[in-house]
Amino acid sequence: MSGGVLDYGDRNVQSCTMNAVPFDTLKMAQRLGAAGFAAPQAAGMAEALALADAMAGSDLATKDDIAALRTELKGDIAGLDQRMTSLRAEQKGDNELLRRDMEIMLRDIEVARRDVVIKIGSMMVIAVGVMLTAIRMMTLHL
C-alpha cells in the first residue's frame, strides 16, 4: 500500500446483489482497506461475500417468488376443486345407473321366481294327473 492507494492486484472485483440491493465489491474492499485491512485481505473478503451472496441468492425465495407460488397453488387447488366436483357429479350419475340396474335385476329375479313357482306347480299337477291315471288303469286291470 503506497500513497493511500490500495493495490488489489489482478483480482476480479465485481458487483453483486444481496437481498436484492446491489453493492460494489470494489467499494467494499476500499472501505475495508481504509479501515485498516490489508489490500489482499480486503479484496478476499469482498470476493468471498460476493460468492456467498451469489450462492445463497440462487436458493433463497423472494416475496415475489412466494407470491407467484401462492398464486400457482391457488390455481392448482381451484383446478382440483373443479375436478372433485366433476367426479362427484359423475359418481351421482353412476350411482343412479346402478340403482336402476339393481331395480331391473330385482324385477327379473321376481319374474324368474314366479316362473319357477308356476313350473313346479305345473309339474306337480302333471305328476298328480299321471299318478291318478296310473291308479285308474291299475284298478281297471285288476
C-alpha positions in Angstrom: 0.0 0.0 0.0 1.6 3.2 -1.1 0.4 6.8 -1.1 -3.1 5.8 0.3 -3.9 3.8 -2.8 -4.9 0.2 -2.2 -3.3 -2.4 -4.6 -5.8 -5.1 -5.3 -3.6 -6.9 -7.8 -5.3 -8.9 -10.5 -8.3 -9.9 -8.5 -11.7 -9.7 -10.2 -13.7 -7.1 -8.4 -17.4 -7.4 -9.2 -20.8 -6.1 -8.4 -23.2 -8.4 -6.7 -26.7 -8.2 -5.1 -27.5 -9.2 -1.6 -31.1 -9.2 -0.5 -31.9 -7.5 -3.9 -29.7 -4.5 -3.0 -26.7 -4.2 -5.3 -23.3 -3.3 -3.8 -19.9 -2.8 -5.3 -17.3 -5.2 -4.0 -14.6 -2.7 -5.1 -16.0 0.0 -2.8 -16.3 -2.6 0.0 -12.7 -3.6 -0.5 -11.7 0.1 -0.5 -13.6 0.8 2.7 -12.1 -2.3 4.4 -8.6 -1.0 3.3 -9.4 2.4 4.8 -10.4 0.7 8.0 -7.0 -0.9 8.3 -7.3 -4.2 6.4 -4.5 -5.2 4.1 -5.4 -4.9 0.4 -5.3 -8.7 -0.3 -7.4 -9.3 2.8 -10.0 -6.6 1.9 -10.2 -7.9 -1.7 -10.5 -11.5 -0.5 -13.3 -10.6 1.9 -15.2 -8.7 -0.8 -14.9 -11.7 -3.2 -16.0 -14.1 -0.5 -19.0 -12.0 0.3 -19.9 -11.8 -3.4 -19.5 -15.6 -3.8 -21.6 -16.3 -0.7 -24.3 -13.8 -2.0 -24.3 -15.5 -5.4 -24.6 -19.0 -3.9 -27.3 -18.0 -1.3 -29.2 -15.7 -3.6 -30.0 -18.5 -6.1 -31.5 -20.7 -3.4 -33.5 -18.0 -1.5 -37.1 -17.2 -2.3 -38.1 -13.6 -2.6 -41.5 -12.3 -1.7 -42.4 -12.2 -5.4 -41.3 -15.9 -5.6 -43.6 -16.8 -2.7 -46.5 -14.7 -4.1 -46.1 -16.4 -7.5 -46.0 -19.8 -5.9 -49.1 -19.0 -3.8 -51.0 -17.9 -6.9 -49.9 -21.1 -8.7 -51.0 -23.2 -5.8 -54.4 -21.4 -5.5 -54.9 -22.2 -9.2 -53.9 -25.8 -8.7 -56.3 -26.1 -5.7 -59.1 -24.5 -7.7 -58.5 -27.0 -10.5 -58.6 -29.8 -8.0 -61.8 -28.5 -6.5 -63.4 -28.4 -10.0 -62.2 -31.9 -10.7 -63.6 -33.2 -7.4 -66.9 -31.5 -8.2 -66.9 -33.1 -11.6 -66.1 -36.5 -10.1 -68.9 -36.2 -7.5 -71.4 -35.4 -10.3 -70.1 -38.5 -12.3 -70.4 -40.6 -9.2 -74.0 -39.5 -8.6 -74.8 -40.4 -12.2 -73.1 -43.7 -11.8 -75.0 -44.4 -8.6 -78.3 -43.6 -10.2 -77.5 -46.0 -13.1 -76.5 -48.7 -10.6 -79.7 -48.2 -8.6 -81.8 -48.5 -11.8 -79.8 -51.6 -12.8 -80.4 -53.2 -9.4 -84.2 -52.4 -9.6 -84.3 -54.1 -13.0 -82.4 -57.1 -11.7 -84.7 -57.4 -8.7 -87.7 -57.4 -11.0 -86.1 -60.0 -13.2 -85.4 -62.1 -10.1 -89.0 -61.8 -9.1 -90.2 -62.8 -12.5 -87.9 -65.8 -12.5 -89.1 -66.8 -9.1 -92.7 -66.7 -10.3 -91.8 -68.7 -13.4 -90.2 -71.3 -11.2 -93.2 -71.5 -8.9 -95.5 -71.8 -11.9 -93.3 -74.5 -13.5 -93.1 -76.5 -10.2 -96.9 -76.2 -9.7 -97.4 -77.3 -13.3 -95.1 -80.3 -12.8 -97.0 -81.2 -9.6 -100.3 -81.1 -11.4 -99.0 -83.3 -14.2 -97.5 -85.7 -11.7 -100.8 -86.0 -9.8 -102.6 -86.5 -13.2 -100.1 -89.2 -14.2 -100.5 -90.9 -10.8 -104.3 -90.8 -10.9 -104.3 -92.2 -14.5 -101.9 -94.9 -13.4 -104.1 -95.7 -10.4 -107.2 -95.8 -12.6 -105.6 -98.0 -15.1 -104.4 -100.4 -12.4 -107.9 -100.7 -11.0 -109.3 -101.4 -14.4 -106.9 -104.2 -15.0 -107.5 -105.9 -11.7 
